[in-house]
Amino acid sequence: MQAGVGAVIAAVVYEMAGEIIHGKNRIAIVIMVLSFVAACILGVNVIYIVLVCGVFGGVRTLVKKQKGGRR
């Protein structure tokens, strides 16, 4: 049962990462790599990574709204 859950999680991560890389959104790729490094190499708690990424996304959205862009 645990192997099946692990396989499903691995498949979802693989698909999501593939879409991000093929979408060529450089900021998303940088966030993905930095999150991996922070979690796996530096041992940062995942909760902190999620919070930082959420704040970054919120600030980025507000800045884009102020500029009037939709990219």
C-alpha positions in Angstrom: 0.0 0.0 0.0 2.8 2.5 0.9 4.6 1.7 -2.4 1.4 2.5 -4.3 1.0 5.9 -2.5 4.7 6.6 -3.2 4.3 5.8 -6.8 1.3 8.1 -7.2 3.1 11.0 -5.5 6.1 10.4 -7.7 4.0 10.5 -10.8 2.2 13.7 -9.8 5.5 15.4 -9.0 7.0 14.3 -12.3 4.1 15.6 -14.3 4.0 18.9 -12.4 7.7 19.5 -12.8 7.5 18.6 -16.5 4.8 21.2 -17.1 6.7 23.9 -15.2 9.9 23.1 -17.2 8.2 23.0 -20.5 6.3 26.1 -19.8 9.7 27.9 -19.6 8.6 30.1 -16.7 12.0 31.0 -15.2 10.7 32.2 -11.9 8.8 29.0 -11.3 11.8 26.9 -12.2 14.0 28.9 -9.8 11.4 28.5 -7.0 11.2 24.8 -7.7 15.0 24.3 -7.5 15.4 26.5 -4.4 12.6 24.7 -2.6 14.2 21.3 -3.4 17.6 22.5 -2.1 16.0 24.0 1.0 14.1 20.8 1.8 16.4 18.1 0.8 19.9 19.5 1.2 19.5 22.2 4.0 16.8 20.3 5.9 14.4 23.3 6.1 10.9 22.3 7.3 8.4 22.1 4.4 5.9 24.3 6.3 8.4 27.2 6.1 9.0 26.6 2.4 5.2 26.6 1.6 4.8 29.8 3.7 7.7 31.6 1.9 6.5 30.5 -1.5 2.9 31.7 -0.7 4.1 35.1 0.4 6.3 35.4 -2.7 3.4 34.5 -4.9 1.1 36.9 -3.2 3.6 39.8 -3.5 4.2 38.9 -7.1 0.5 38.9 -7.9 0.0 42.3 -6.2 2.9 43.8 -8.1 1.6 42.6 -11.4 -1.9 43.9 -10.6 -0.4 47.4 -9.9 1.4 47.3 -13.2 -1.7 46.4 -15.0 -0.2 43.3 -16.5 -1.6 39.8 -16.6 1.5 37.7 -17.3 
